[in-house]
Amino acid sequence: MKSYTGKGWTSVKDQFYVIILLFLYKLLWGYFLYRIVKSAVVPLLMRFPDPAPSELSKLLYFYEGEMALLQSNDVHTYAWILILMLMIRMVLTPLIQAGILYNLHQEAKGERGLFLFKGMRQLWKPVTLFYIIETLFTFMPAYWLVPKMLPFLFAAIREPSALLHLAPYILGWLIYAYLLRMCLLYMQFGKTGGTSMISALWICLRHIGKVTLISIIIGGTGMVMLLLLSGLSFLWAGLMGLIIHQASYFISSLFQLWSITTQYQLWLTHEQQR
């Protein structure tokens, strides 16, 4: 395991410019999302009754919000903005993924250089197809799970403890989405590397313990660092807190790339042994 993570870290250092691009990408996305929330949600929250609301004031607040959703054109405007942002994200995400995979394949051949944009041009079609398949299959269980989860969500309005009943559904969905993502990621390694997708999938399934352990180690470390940064940003308000908060995008990009490069090294090692 140490060998895979070490080689993955070497690949991260060789693709440091990719981390910068991912950082800027997430920073801009977070900024635009923040602006939408600030302009749309904050005014609604400020209308919440203060001091502590009674049952009648809460009912009036929710009734007013329902009427605003039904009659206001602002809701449609924000909905279209969010849809547009989501479409842009769905276009850019597989492009960046294609560039990263191409970079890794070139590195495995002993090449060095800035291959990100060349990889976008050459691999965007298969990677985009994989991204669409992953998105569809990830949200497919919603057709069966959401009707079962809605009663608990409605009950949670009056009794928050009802949310505990959602835990098994959410946990199962997350495990399913993770396994799907890993299987498709390894199939992308095989497809974009000019080898068999089936053999790549078999490597993933055969070594699923190592695959999961890599995710836990790198993802867990990244999560701990993000939580520490979040805590520091609350402690140091003002400019320092803002700088620390923005650094979380960089840390997230770093560990995201490290996870991909380490999984790639696992696949490459076993692919070369075949």
N, C-alpha and C positions, 0 to 999 in steps of 0.2 A: 504493500500500500504506500509506503514511504517513497518507493521508486516512482510510482505513478504521479503522486502529488508533486514530487520534486521536478520531474520532467514537465509536468503541467505548469509549474511555476516558471520554469525556464521559457516556455512558450508564451506565458503572460508577459514576461519582461521583453521578449522580442516583438510583442504586439502592443506595446504600451500606448501607441497612438490610438489604437482601437478603444482602449479604456477612456481616453480623453473624449473620443467621439460619443461613446456610450454615456459618459458623464454629461456632456452637453445635451444630448438627446433627452435624457431623463430630466435634466434641469429645466429645459424648455417645456417639456410635457407637464411637469409639476407646477411650473409657473402659470401656464394657461389654465390648468385645472383649478389652481388656487384662485385665480381671478374670477372664474365662473362661480365657484362656491361663495366667494366673498360678495359678489354682486347679486346672487340669487338666493342663497340659503340664509346668510347672516341677517338680512332684513326681516325674514320670516321669524327667525329665532328671537329677534329683538322685540317682537310683538307678543311673545309668550308672557302670560300674566305674572306680574311681580308686585307684591310679595307672593309667598307660596300660594298657588292657585287652589281654589275650591273645585269640587266636581263640576259645578255649573260653568265656571270660567274656563276649565279645560275643555268641556264640551263645546262651548262657544268658540274657543280657539281652533279646535279641529274642524268645526263646521265652517268657520271663516276660511280656513285653508282649503277645504274641499270646494267651496264656492269659487275661490281664486283659481284653483286648478281647472275647473270646468269653464270659466268665463274669460280668464286672462289670456291674451295672446303671447305674453312673455314666456309662458310655459312651452309653447310650441317653438319659440325662438331658441330658448336654451336647449331644448331637445334636439333641434337640428344642428346646433353648434356641437353638442356632444357626439351626435352621430357622425358629423364631419371629422371631428378629432379622432374618433374611433377608426374611421376608414383610413385616415392618414397613418395612424399607428399600425394598422393591419398591413399597409403597404410597405412601410419602412422597416418593420421588425424582421420579416423574412429576408429583405435585402441585406440588412446588417448580418444576419445569420449566415447568408450565403458567402459574404466576404470573409467572415471568420473561418468558415469551413475550408474555403479555398486557401486561405493563408496557412492553415494547419497542414493541408496536403502538400503545399509547396515547401513548407518547413521540413516535412518528413522526407522530402526528396533532396534535402540539403540546400535548397534555395533560400535566399534572404532578400527581403525587399518589402515594398509597400504594395501588397496584393489585394487590399480590401476592395477597392473599386473595380479592379479587374475581375475579382470573384463575383461581385454583384452582377456584372454584365454576363458572365458565363454560367452562373449557377442559379440565377434568380428563378427560373421556371420550375425546376424540381423542388427547390426549397420552399417556394411559395405554395406549391401543391401540397407538400407535407404540412405546411403551416395551416392551410385550409382544412385538411383532413383532421389535424390535431384539434383545431377549434371546434369543428362540427362534433367530433366524438367526445370531446370534453364536456360540451354542454348538452349532449344527447340525453344523459340521465335526468336532466331537469324535467323532461316530459313526465317521468314517473315520480321523481322525488318532490318536486315543487307542490303538487296537490297534497302530498302527505305532510309537508312542512308548513303549509299555510295555516292550518288550524292552530298550531303551536305559536306561530308568529302573531296571530290575532289575539290569542290568549295572553301572550306576553305583554300586550298593551296594559292589561290590568294586573297581571301577575308575572313579573320578570323571570321568576324561577322556571316558568314553562319553557324558556330557551334551552334548559338543560336537556330536554327531550330531543332537541335538534342535533345534539352532539354525535350520536351514532350515524345519522344520515350524512352530516358534514364530513366526519372522519372517513367514512367509506368512500365518499365522493373524492376527497383529497387523495386517498391512496390510489384509487382508480386513475385519477388524472396524472398522478406522478408516474405510475407504471406505464401508462400510455405515452407520456412524454419521453421517458427513457427509451422505450422500444422504438419510437419513431426517430429519436435522435441517433440511435445506433444504425438504424436503417438509412438515415441520411449520410452517416459516415461511409457506409458501403456504396450507396448510390453515387455520391459526389466523388468518392475515391476510386471509382472504376472497378469495384469488386462486387460481390454478390450481396444484395440486401438481405437475403435469407440467412446467409452465414453471419452477417453482422447482427441480425436479430437473435440468432442462436447464441452468439457470444454474450449478448446482453442477458438472455434468459439463463444461460448456463452459469454466468457469474453475477447473478442478480444480487447476491450478498455483498460482493465488492462494489457493485454499482451503487447500492443503497448506502453502504458505509462511506463511500466518497461523498455522497450528497449530504450525509449527516455530519461528517467532519467539517467539510468546507462550508456548507450551508449553515451549520450550527455556529461555527466560528464567526461567520459573517453576521449572523443574527445577533450574537452577543455584542459584537462591536457596534452594530446599529443601535441596539438598546442602550449601550453606554453613551453613545453620541446623543441620543434623544434625551437621556437623563441630564447630560451636561448642558444641552441647549435650554432646558427648563431652568437649570440652576443659574446660568449666566445669560440673563435676558439682555436684549439690545443687540448691538453689532456683533459681539462675540458669539452670542447665541445663534444669530443668523448665519455666521460663517461656519459654525459647527454643524448646523442643520444642512447647509449646502454640501458639506464634506460627506454627509451620509450618501449622497448620490454617487460620489466617487468610490466609496467603499462598496456600495452595492454593485457597481459596474465591475470593480476589481474582482470580487468574489464570484460574480456571475460568469465572467470570462474564465477564471481559474477552474471553476467547476466543469465547464465545457472542455477545456484543454486537458484536464485530468481524465475525464471520461474518454476523450479521444486517445490518450496514451494507453489506456486500458484496452480499447478496441484495437489499436495499432499493434500492440505487443502480441495479442493472441491471434490477430490476423496474419502476422509475419510468421507465427509458429505453425500455421496450417500447411 
